[in-house]
Amino acid sequence: MTRPRITDDQRRARLVSRQLLAAEHRVNTVEAAADAMVALHATTAWTVYLSAWARMSGFGRESMSDALCESRTLVKQLCMRRTLFVMSRPVLADAVSATAARVSASERTNMLRDLRRSPDFDDPEAWIDTARAAVLAELADGTDHTAAELRKRLPALDGHIHYKPEKSYGGRMAMAPRVLSMMSAAGEIVRGPNEGKWYQSRPRWAGMTQWLGEPLALEDAHAGHVAMIRRWLATFGPGTETDIVWWLGSTKTAVRKALADIDIVEVELDGGHLGYVLADDADDVEAADPQAALLPELDPTTMGYKERDFYLGGHRAQLFDSNGNGGATAWWGGRIVGGWLQDDAARVRLHLLEDVSVAARRALSERAAELTDWLDGTQLRPGYPAPFLR
């Protein structure tokens, strides 16, 4: 039986509509924007705000801040690929189910390796367990604290190692943030109120159950994989096994097992690659007229795939660093055509990497002016600058 074929043009049409990169598909709430993308990247604090701005009508910063800190309908969580995301509560439960054991175990293993090299820790396993228990006990009453406050209040947490003393960048390193990251990945604690400005990350830590007002409804890792991959296919499909394994930060074995429990269709992609879509999603979609989009570094669209040629073309070296982190990008018709940056006056400037039509340049310039107005003089510091900036 011949597989259905989904061309690169069709993949871009799906990307534009389902990932909300056309004006007619923009949504009105931050929860809808996050769910449409499964989750919004939050490693760089301001990325989540600009990702929402790109996909919403009349987005105001206060709506994101309220969802994260007041109504708590969105939560920051360390999960896929050991990366920080913002997601709604239903997605949170599935993401933690899928990734908690793997990511928290990795965090613990890395800590143990460094603790065992230090002469100050006789029993690294016991030290981690004691520090973890102290944090859980301290946060059990519903209070929240910064990492520095927790270190002062909890002697069991206030340990240090000497990190790579032979290197110029080495030095004394507190272990508290790493314990907190491990516990966050496990779904035990959560980044609560932010003491910094909207473009800064200075979290206060809270117990997850206390912050949400209820325990997370966790499933086993396989059920979490099934739920998260189904969501990914609905937003990003078609995609390859390589895409899914990379996005989820999982293994081929786990992904294949999950795919076997999802009603999917194999499709042929341009270049002869095998892709997957949900079984009811193999038909062509209507392509919208080309529109402009400006996305921040580490945006979920830019970072949603491992095999990116259908939207990235030959621009990888200018926009992605050696670790696969994507910088700020300019899009036209579902393709990356360049990047953007701010000048010394905080104005958004385009850096196009190919010739585009007059209409495309005009639309991208208008979008840059809109983003400049929205930023209102705020100068953002890239955490993962695109190589073209150098």
C-alpha positions as CSV (number, residue, x, y, z in Angstrom):
1,M,0.0,0.0,0.0
2,T,1.4,3.4,-1.0
3,R,1.9,5.8,1.8
4,P,0.3,9.2,1.6
5,R,2.7,12.0,0.7
6,I,3.0,15.3,2.6
7,T,5.2,17.8,0.8
8,D,7.3,20.5,2.4
9,D,4.8,23.1,1.1
10,Q,2.1,21.2,3.0
11,R,4.3,20.9,6.1
12,R,4.8,24.7,6.1
13,A,1.1,25.3,5.6
14,R,0.4,23.2,8.7
15,L,3.1,24.9,10.7
16,V,1.7,28.4,9.9
17,S,-1.9,27.5,10.9
18,R,-1.4,25.1,13.8
19,Q,1.6,27.0,15.4
20,L,-0.4,30.3,15.1
21,L,2.0,32.2,12.8
22,A,-0.8,33.8,10.7
23,A,-2.9,36.6,12.0
24,E,-6.2,34.8,11.5
25,H,-5.0,31.9,13.7
26,R,-3.9,34.0,16.7
27,V,-5.5,33.3,20.0
28,N,-6.7,35.5,22.9
29,T,-5.3,33.8,26.0
30,V,-1.8,32.7,27.1
31,E,-3.2,29.3,28.0
32,A,-4.4,28.8,24.5
33,A,-1.1,29.9,23.1
34,A,0.8,27.5,25.3
35,D,-1.5,24.6,24.6
36,A,-1.3,25.2,20.8
37,M,2.5,24.7,21.0
38,V,2.2,21.9,23.7
39,A,4.5,24.1,25.8
40,L,6.5,27.4,25.4
41,H,10.2,27.4,25.9
42,A,11.3,29.4,29.0
43,T,15.0,28.8,29.4
44,T,15.5,32.4,28.5
45,A,13.0,34.3,30.7
46,W,11.7,36.7,28.0
47,T,11.3,34.1,25.3
48,V,8.0,32.9,26.7
49,Y,6.6,36.4,26.5
50,L,7.7,37.0,22.9
51,S,6.5,33.6,21.9
52,A,3.1,34.5,23.3
53,W,3.2,38.0,21.6
54,A,3.9,36.3,18.2
55,R,0.7,34.2,18.6
56,M,-1.8,36.3,20.4
57,S,-4.0,39.3,19.6
58,G,-3.4,42.2,21.9
59,F,-1.0,40.3,24.2
60,G,-0.1,42.1,27.4
61,R,2.8,41.1,29.7
62,E,0.5,41.1,32.7
63,S,-1.6,38.2,31.3
64,M,1.4,35.9,31.3
65,S,2.6,37.1,34.7
66,D,-0.9,36.5,36.1
67,A,-1.2,33.0,34.6
68,L,2.2,32.1,36.1
69,C,1.9,33.7,39.6
70,E,-1.7,34.5,40.4
71,S,-4.2,32.2,38.7
72,R,-1.4,29.6,38.2
73,T,-3.0,28.2,35.1
74,L,0.5,28.0,33.6
75,V,3.5,26.4,35.3
76,K,7.2,26.5,34.6
77,Q,8.6,23.0,34.5
78,L,12.0,21.4,33.8
79,C,11.2,18.5,31.5
80,M,11.8,17.6,27.9
81,R,15.5,17.6,27.0
82,R,16.3,18.9,30.5
83,T,14.8,22.2,29.3
84,L,12.6,24.7,31.1
85,F,9.1,25.1,29.6
86,V,5.8,26.9,30.4
87,M,2.7,24.7,30.1
88,S,-0.9,24.4,31.2
89,R,-1.8,22.1,34.1
90,P,-3.0,19.2,32.0
91,V,0.2,19.2,29.9
92,L,2.2,19.5,33.1
93,A,1.0,16.2,34.5
94,D,1.8,14.4,31.2
95,A,5.2,16.0,30.8
96,V,6.2,15.2,34.4
97,S,4.9,11.6,33.9
98,A,6.9,11.2,30.7
99,T,10.2,12.8,31.8
100,A,10.5,13.0,35.6
101,A,12.3,9.7,36.2
102,R,14.7,10.2,33.4
103,V,15.6,13.9,33.9
104,S,15.7,13.8,37.7
105,A,17.9,10.7,37.6
106,S,20.3,12.5,35.2
107,E,20.4,15.5,37.5
108,R,21.2,13.2,40.4
109,T,23.8,11.3,38.6
110,N,25.6,14.5,37.5
111,M,25.6,15.7,41.1
112,L,26.9,12.5,42.5
113,R,29.8,12.5,40.0
114,D,30.9,16.0,41.2
115,L,30.3,15.3,44.9
116,R,32.4,12.1,44.8
117,R,35.3,14.1,43.5
118,S,35.1,16.5,46.4
119,P,36.8,15.6,49.7
120,D,34.1,17.4,51.7
121,F,31.3,14.8,51.1
122,D,31.8,11.5,52.8
123,D,28.5,10.1,51.7
124,P,27.2,11.9,48.6
125,E,24.0,9.8,48.3
126,A,23.0,10.5,51.8
127,W,23.9,14.2,51.4
128,I,21.5,14.5,48.5
129,D,18.7,12.7,50.3
130,T,19.1,14.8,53.4
131,A,19.1,18.0,51.4
132,R,16.1,17.0,49.5
133,A,14.2,16.0,52.6
134,A,15.0,19.3,54.2
135,V,13.7,21.3,51.3
136,L,10.4,19.3,51.2
137,A,9.9,19.9,54.9
138,E,10.7,23.6,54.7
139,L,8.2,24.2,51.8
140,A,5.4,21.9,53.2
141,D,3.6,24.8,54.9
142,G,3.0,26.6,51.5
143,T,5.7,29.2,51.9
144,D,8.1,30.0,49.1
145,H,11.8,30.9,49.2
146,T,14.7,31.8,46.9
147,A,17.6,29.4,46.6
148,A,19.7,31.8,48.6
149,E,17.1,31.9,51.4
150,L,16.8,28.1,51.4
151,R,20.6,27.8,51.8
152,K,20.5,30.1,54.8
153,R,17.6,28.4,56.4
154,L,18.7,24.8,55.7
155,P,22.3,23.9,56.7
156,A,21.7,20.5,55.1
157,L,21.4,22.2,51.7
158,D,24.3,24.6,52.0
159,G,27.1,22.4,50.4
160,H,29.7,23.5,47.9
161,I,32.2,21.9,45.6
162,H,35.3,23.2,43.9
163,Y,34.4,23.1,40.2
164,K,37.3,22.6,37.8
165,P,39.8,24.6,39.9
166,E,42.4,24.2,37.1
167,K,40.3,26.2,34.7
168,S,40.0,30.0,34.5
169,Y,36.2,29.6,34.7
170,G,36.3,27.2,37.7
171,G,35.6,28.0,41.3
172,R,33.5,27.4,44.3
173,M,30.0,26.2,43.3
174,A,27.0,25.9,45.5
175,M,25.1,22.6,45.2
176,A,21.7,24.0,46.3
177,P,20.6,25.1,42.8
178,R,21.4,21.6,41.5
179,V,19.4,19.9,44.2
180,L,16.5,22.2,43.4
181,S,16.8,21.5,39.7
182,M,16.6,17.7,40.4
183,M,13.6,18.2,42.6
184,S,11.9,20.4,40.0
185,A,12.5,17.8,37.3
186,A,10.9,15.2,39.6
187,G,7.8,17.4,40.0
188,E,8.3,17.9,43.8
189,I,8.9,21.6,43.8
190,V,8.2,24.4,41.3
191,R,9.4,27.9,40.3
192,G,6.8,30.1,41.9
193,P,6.8,34.0,42.1
194,N,9.5,35.7,40.1
195,E,11.4,38.4,42.0
196,G,12.9,39.8,38.8
197,K,11.4,41.8,36.0
198,W,9.4,40.0,33.3
199,Y,12.6,39.5,31.2
200,Q,14.6,38.1,34.2
201,S,14.4,34.8,36.0
202,R,14.7,35.1,39.8
203,P,12.3,32.5,41.1
204,R,11.1,31.7,44.5
205,W,10.7,28.0,45.0
206,A,7.5,26.4,46.3
207,G,6.2,22.8,46.9
208,M,4.4,21.6,43.8
209,T,1.3,20.4,45.6
210,Q,1.2,23.5,47.7
211,W,1.6,25.8,44.7
212,L,-1.1,24.0,42.6
213,G,-3.4,23.4,45.5
214,E,-3.6,19.7,44.6
215,P,-1.3,16.8,43.8
216,L,-0.2,16.2,40.2
217,A,-2.2,13.4,38.6
218,L,0.8,11.4,37.4
219,E,0.7,8.4,35.2
220,D,3.5,6.0,34.4
221,A,6.3,7.0,31.9
222,H,4.8,5.1,29.0
223,A,1.4,6.8,29.4
224,G,3.2,10.2,29.6
225,H,5.1,9.4,26.4
226,V,1.8,8.5,24.6
227,A,0.1,11.7,25.7
228,M,3.0,14.0,24.9
229,I,3.7,12.4,21.5
230,R,0.1,12.7,20.6
231,R,0.1,16.4,21.4
232,W,3.3,16.8,19.5
233,L,1.9,15.2,16.4
234,A,-1.2,17.4,16.5
235,T,0.9,20.5,16.6
236,F,4.1,19.6,14.7
237,G,3.1,16.6,12.6
238,P,4.1,15.3,10.3
239,G,7.5,14.6,11.8
240,T,10.1,11.9,11.9
241,E,11.1,9.5,14.6
242,T,14.3,11.6,15.0
243,D,12.2,14.7,15.6
244,I,10.1,13.1,18.3
245,V,13.1,11.5,20.1
246,W,14.9,14.8,20.1
247,W,12.0,16.9,21.1
248,L,11.0,14.7,24.0
249,G,14.6,14.0,25.0
250,S,13.8,10.3,25.2
251,T,15.0,7.1,23.6
252,K,14.0,5.4,20.3
253,T,12.8,2.4,22.3
254,A,10.4,4.5,24.4
255,V,9.2,6.5,21.4
256,R,8.5,3.5,19.3
257,K,6.6,1.8,22.1
258,A,4.5,4.9,22.5
259,L,3.8,5.3,18.8
260,A,2.6,1.7,18.7
261,D,-0.2,2.8,21.1
262,I,-1.2,5.9,19.1
263,D,-3.5,5.7,16.0
264,I,-1.0,7.1,13.5
265,V,-0.4,6.9,9.7
266,E,3.0,6.7,8.1
267,V,3.6,9.3,5.4
268,E,6.3,10.0,2.9
269,L,8.0,13.3,3.2
270,D,10.1,15.2,0.7
271,G,13.6,13.8,0.5
272,G,12.3,10.2,1.0
273,H,12.0,10.5,4.8
274,L,9.4,8.5,6.7
275,G,7.1,10.7,8.8
276,Y,4.1,10.2,11.1
277,V,0.8,12.0,11.5
278,L,-2.3,11.2,13.5
279,A,-4.6,8.8,11.7
280,D,-7.2,11.5,11.0
281,D,-4.7,14.1,9.8
282,A,-3.2,12.8,6.6
283,D,-5.3,15.0,4.2
284,D,-3.9,18.2,2.7
285,V,-4.7,21.5,4.5
286,E,-5.4,24.8,2.8
287,A,-2.4,27.1,2.6
288,A,-2.8,30.7,3.8
289,D,-1.3,33.6,2.0
290,P,2.3,34.3,3.1
291,Q,2.6,36.3,6.3
292,A,5.4,37.7,8.4
293,A,6.4,36.4,11.8
294,L,9.2,37.3,14.2
295,L,10.0,34.7,16.8
296,P,12.4,34.9,19.8
297,E,15.4,32.7,20.5
298,L,14.5,29.1,21.4
299,D,10.9,29.6,20.2
300,P,8.9,26.3,20.2
301,T,8.4,26.4,16.5
302,T,12.1,26.9,15.8
303,M,13.0,24.2,18.3
304,G,10.2,21.8,17.6
305,Y,12.1,19.6,15.1
306,K,15.5,18.0,14.8
307,E,15.3,17.7,11.0
308,R,14.6,21.3,10.1
309,D,15.4,21.7,6.4
310,F,11.8,22.1,5.3
311,Y,11.6,25.5,7.1
312,L,15.2,26.4,7.7
313,G,16.8,25.8,4.3
314,G,20.5,26.7,4.2
315,H,20.5,29.1,7.2
316,R,21.5,26.7,10.0
317,A,25.0,28.1,10.4
318,Q,23.8,31.7,10.7
319,L,20.9,31.0,13.2
320,F,21.8,27.9,15.2
321,D,24.8,27.4,17.6
322,S,26.8,24.2,17.7
323,N,24.4,22.7,20.3
324,G,21.3,23.2,18.2
325,N,20.0,26.3,20.0
326,G,18.1,28.6,17.6
327,G,18.4,32.4,17.8
328,A,15.8,35.0,17.0
329,T,14.3,34.4,13.6
330,A,12.3,36.1,10.9
331,W,9.7,34.1,9.0
332,W,7.8,34.5,5.8
333,G,5.2,32.0,4.6
334,G,6.3,29.3,7.0
335,R,10.0,29.5,6.2
336,I,12.9,31.2,8.0
337,V,14.3,34.0,5.9
338,G,16.5,35.7,8.4
339,G,16.9,36.8,11.9
340,W,16.3,40.0,14.0
341,L,18.2,41.9,16.7
342,Q,17.9,45.1,18.7
343,D,20.0,48.2,18.0
344,D,21.4,50.4,20.7
345,A,18.1,52.3,20.9
346,A,16.2,49.0,21.5
347,R,14.7,49.2,18.0
348,V,14.1,45.8,16.4
349,R,16.1,45.4,13.2
350,L,15.9,42.7,10.5
351,H,18.8,40.7,9.4
352,L,17.6,39.0,6.2
353,L,19.6,36.0,4.9
354,E,18.0,35.8,1.5
355,D,16.3,38.0,-1.1
356,V,12.6,38.4,-0.3
357,S,9.8,40.1,-2.2
358,V,8.9,43.7,-1.6
359,A,5.7,42.6,0.1
360,A,7.6,40.3,2.4
361,R,10.1,43.0,3.4
362,R,7.3,45.4,4.0
363,A,5.4,43.0,6.2
364,L,8.5,42.0,8.2
365,S,9.4,45.6,8.7
366,E,5.9,46.3,10.0
367,R,6.1,43.4,12.4
368,A,9.5,44.7,13.6
369,A,8.0,48.1,14.3
370,E,5.1,46.5,16.2
371,L,7.6,44.5,18.3
372,T,9.6,47.6,18.9
373,D,6.5,49.4,20.2
374,W,5.6,46.5,22.4
375,L,9.0,46.3,24.0
376,D,8.8,50.0,24.7
377,G,12.5,50.6,25.1
378,T,13.3,47.3,26.9
379,Q,16.7,46.0,25.8
380,L,16.7,42.3,25.8
381,R,20.0,40.4,26.3
382,P,20.2,37.2,24.2
383,G,20.9,34.1,26.1
384,Y,21.5,32.1,23.0
385,P,22.6,34.6,20.4
386,A,22.4,33.6,16.7
387,P,25.8,33.2,15.1
388,F,25.0,36.0,12.7
389,L,25.2,38.5,15.6
390,R,29.0,37.8,15.8
